[in-house]
Amino acid sequence: MSVKIITDSTSDIPAELAEELDITIIPQYVIFGNKCYKDRVDIFEDEFYDKLTREHIQSTTSQPTVQDFLDVYNEQGKISDGIVSIHISTGMSGTINSADQAKKLTTAECPIEIIDSKKISMALGVAVIAAARLAKAGKGFQEIVHAVHAMLPCIHELVMFDTLEFLARGGRIGKARSLVGSLLDIKPILTLRDGEFAPVFQVRSKDRAKKKLLEFVAGFKNIEDICGLHSTNPQEIAELLKQIPDFPPERMVLARMGPVIGTHTGPGVLAIVLRTSS
């Protein structure tokens, strides 16, 4: 048996990579009107962004239920030496609360560690991927738990928004609230601080925003992993990654914000996430 790595769908880990690394992803929920969908089970990115932008249907989101977690913990607890369950920031979601309640109810006999990443999307995903690679290499439960806690402060993100409308509408805007109502041609660039969005820059064009993303990468040494992230503009993020010099392509991940994260970020988002060794 080995250590099992579990996360939720806000991690935005590409499906093929999750399968390769044996990561179990518990879906969150997206609600359009009276219809409730499991994230990336009942609704996928193309349909979601079409509804959000072309059909102008407003969506909301909901965390996994206690039963969702309990089913996974009970099943994986039978075949694992330990479970490391890494999730979206408590400042953004009640997901950790559902996980904690399930841990109290589970029949799993193996140890379970629930970790609040204080991250979202691939900033969370990068930690989950690194943990899964350690598990695949045969590392033990406590070693993986320690490694995840140590790496979280070494994960950094910069996110360019086309608009803050969706972030404000969903109540996830955090310290970036002061930017709402800025001029329409402003491209706000945010990061996460203490599990909430906080403003970093405001620039007047997408080209300038892209330059800031590249400058962000250039400001770090000892980079272990880089992820390029987008909501509806894959070519732009792929081209941006090509402009990062002297970094092995096999250590780059291209990912897309799914329906749950997309509910709060909207279309047109570009982001860079990186993990350093210290």
Secondary structure by P-SEA (a helix, b strand, c coil): cbbbbbbcccccccaaaaaaabbbbbbbbbbccccccccccccccaaaaaaacccbbbbbbbcccaaaaaaaaaaaaacccbbbbbbccccccaaaaaaaaaaaccccccbbbbbcccccaaaaaaaaaaaaaaaaacccaaaaaaaaaaacccccbbbbbccaaaaaaacccccccccccccccbbbbbbbcccbbbbccccccaaaaaaaaaaaaaacccccbbbbbbcccaaaaaaaaaaccccccccbbbbbbcaaaaaccccccccccccccc
